């Protein structure tokens, strides 16, 4: 059985890693989470109890079949979850916590605000920046996306509302994406006279046909979750539900399919795929061989063999 990842996060809080920006770490059962989701009204967040000034919530699910799943919830309802300096700092710190927590096997990135995933940059705040401050902020935002992309564990974006500009760029930095069919998505930056600057010009052409990616970026076109599935931008498109969390529920199901598998194997598979995509296929084979070599001496590999021989489910411990 997995140990809860909250212990590592608690140490970080005590050491000051998180508290400076007000990130609250919560350990909760998914049943309590779902119960709160269903009980919330349109004007409140769709998650566990979150104070109005708490921009980010990190939750560890503790029910037995969900242990190892961590949920990052965005919560800036008045600003449509747009990226402020404060939110970006909190996300960077939370990602750092999760990246070093070996008990975490899957991360789900979602919104706690009904109808919106993330509207991109906080343009009201950005209007107060000098050109130099804009450059520094975009650089930090881009690095945050890279940090999400380079998380050792799989990251799933649950898109139950609009994901525009930097919001879609953040989703593209995740390994997999689940979207509600009625959600609006788009890299809309050229309408503002700029370009997607947090990785969008690089990740979208790698996911799609480059010509299609260019069309979407040049036109700043918005499209539905259903269209995103047809284009191949997302893994799953689901019909919205009454509680406004259909994509999150489907992402949770996906995470639950990953959690029982060998965590070292999953991490090495992610590394082999991500690193291999950056090089020629011959070098990719060498990367795969190196990643495979790292699973050979693990206890989990031997446990997998024993479980197969004994016709039972393996009990992987991540070692």
N, C-alpha and C positions, 0 to 999 in steps of 0.2 A: 504493500500500500504506500502511496506517495505521502511524504510529509507536506504540510501546507507551505506554500511559498511565502506566507506572511512573515515568517520568522526573519528572513533576510531583509525584507522591506522594513520591518520594525527596527532592526539594527540600523538601517539607513536613516530612519526618522530620528532615532536617538542621536546619531552622529551628526545630524544637521543637514544631510544630503537632500531631504525632501522638505522639511518644515519651513525653510526660508520662503518658499513660494506657496505654501498652504496646500500642498497635495496631500489628500487624505488616503491612507491605505486601509482598506476594509476587507475583512474576511467574512464571507457570507455564503449561505447555501443558495443554489440557483432557484430553489423553490421560493425562498423569501424574495429573491430578485424578481421572479416572475409574478409573484403575488403583488409586489409593489408596482410592477409595470401595469398590471391590469387595473390597479386601483387609482392610478394617477389620472388627473384631468388634463385637458388640452393645454392649460397654462403652466403645467409643472413638468419636471423631468421624468422621463420614463425609465426609472431605475430605482436603486435603493435610495434612502433618504440622503439628499444632497443639499447643502446650504446654498442659497442664491449666489454667494460670492466664491463658491468652490468651482473653479473652471475645469478641473480634471479629477476624475475618480478612478482609482485603481482597485479592482476587486478580484479576489481569488475565490473561485468556486470550490466548494468543499464536499459536495455530495460525492459518494464513492465513484460513480461513473463519470464524474466531471472533474475529479482532482487532477491538477496539472493544467487547468485552463485558467488563464488570467484575462480579465476584461478591462480595457482602457475606455472610459466613457468621457466624451467631450461635453461640456456643460457651460456654454456662454449663450443663453437663450436670447438676450437682448441684442447680441452682436452676431447671431446666426452662426455661432461656433467659429467665427473668423479668427485668423491667426494674429494675436497681439504678441508683443514682446513677452509678456508674462506667460501666456499659454505655450509659446514655443519653448521657453525655458523649462516649464513644467514637463512638457512632453520629452524633452531631451533627458531630463533627470529620471523620469519614469522608465524610459527605454533603457537607460543605463542600469537601473535596478533589475529590470526583467532580463536583460542580456546576461547578467551574472547570477541569476537564480536558476540552478540546475533542476529544481523541482517544477519549473514551468515548462510545459511541453507544447502548448499552443497559446497564442495571444489573439484575442479578438479586439479589433478597434471599431468602436461604435459611437453613436451620438445618444446622449440622454435628453436631447431636445426634440420634441415631435416635429416631423416634417422637414428637418434639415440634417444633413450629415456635416458638411462644412462648406462655408461660402467663400473660402480662400482667405486672402489677406484682409486685415482690418484697415479698410481704406481711410476711415476717419482718423485713425491713429497715424497711418502712413502720411497723410496730408500735412502732419506736423513735423515730419522728418526733413532733415537736410539731405541733399543728394548723397553725401557720404554715409549718413545714417541709413538711407534706403539700401545702399550697396551692402553695408554690413549686415543689415537685417535679412536681406535676400540670401546672402551667403550662409547665414546661420540657419535659415529655413531650409535651404538646399541640403545642408549637412544633416539636419534633423531627418529629412527624407532618406538620406543615405543610411543613417543609423537604423531606421525602420527596415530598410531593404536588407541590411547586413545583420539583422537580428539572427542569432543562431537557430532559433526555433521558428516554425511557420507562423506567419501573421495573416489573419483573415480580416478583411474590411467588410463590415456589415453596413450596407448603405440603404437606410430606410427613408432618406430624404435627399434633397438637392446636394450634389457634390460638384461644385463649380470652381474653376481656376485651381488654386492651390489645394482645394478640397479634393478634387479629382486627382491631382498630382500625388497627394498623400495616399489615396486608394491605390494608385498605380505602383507605389513603392511597396505595397503589401504583396505577399506571395499569391493570394487568391482574393477574389472579390465576389460578394453576394449582394444582389441589389433587388429592391422592390420594383416591380414593373412600372410603377407610376413616378418613380424618382427621376429628377432631371439632372443630367450630367453634361459637362462640357468644359473644354479648355477655352475660356472666353477672353483671354488676355489681350488679343489683338484688337478687340473693341475698345480697349483702354489705351491703345497706342503702345503697348508693351508686348512681351512674349512670355510664354510659360517659363518661369525662371527657377523652378524648384525641381527640375528633372523631367518635366513634361515633354519637352522636345526630344528627349533621348529615350524615355521609357515607352511612350506610345508607339513610335515607329518600330520598336523592337517587339511589341505585342501584336501590332497590326501590319498589314501591307503598308510600307512607307508612304505610298501615294494616298492611301485612305487617311493615314494620320495627318499628312500635309493638308488635305482637304478640310478635316475637322479643325485643325489649328488655324489655317488661313481664313476660314469663314467664321471662326468663333461660334460654330453651330452648337446648339443645345440639342440633346437627344434623350429619349426615355430609357429607362432600365431595360425595357423589352428590346429596344434597338441596340443597346449596349451588348446584350446577349447575342443578338444576331451578328453583330460586328466581331464578336470574340473578345471584347474588353473584359467581360465578367465571366465567372464560372457558372453562376446560377442566377436566374431571375425568377422571383417568386411573387405571387399575387399579394397585395397588401392585406393586412388583417385589421381587425377593429382596434387592437391595442397599438398599432403603428410600429410593431417590432418584428414583422415577418422575416426581414432579411437577417436580423439578429438571431431569430430562432433557427433559421436554416444554417447560419454560420455556426451556431452552437452544435447542431447535428453533425456538421462537417468536422468540427473540432473533436467531437466525441468519437468519430471514426479514426482520427489520427492518434489520440491519446493512448489507446491500448498497444500501439506498435512500439518497437524498440526506440527509445528517445535518441540514443547515440546514432542508430541507423538513420533515423529521420533527419537529424542534424547533418550527418555526413552526406546524405542524399541531396539535401538542400545546397550544401556547399559545392558538391560536385556539379550540380546543374547550373548554379549561378556563376561559378568560376568558369565552367566549360563554355558557357554562352559568350564569354568575352574573348575566346581564342579560337584558333583553327581546330578541327576535329581531332587531329593527331595529338595535339597538346591536351585536348579535352580527355582523350583516353588515358593519358598519363595522370591527369588530375583525378579521374575516376579511380585509377589504380591506387593512388596515394590515399584517397579517402577510404577505399575498401580496406587498405592496410590498417587503418585506425580502428576498424571494427573487429578485426580478427582476434586481438588479445582480450576482448571485453567479456565480462561475465554474462552480459545479455546474449551474446552470440551462442554461448554454451547453453544458456537457459532455453533459447529458442530451439536448439537441437533436442534437448531433453523433453521439452514440451511436445514437440512433434512426435517423438518416439513413444511418449506416454499418452498421446492423444488427449491433451488438455490444453487449456489456454496458458500461454507463457506469462510469467510474472516478472516483467522487466523492471530493473531498478536504476537504469541509467548509468551503469558502470561496466 
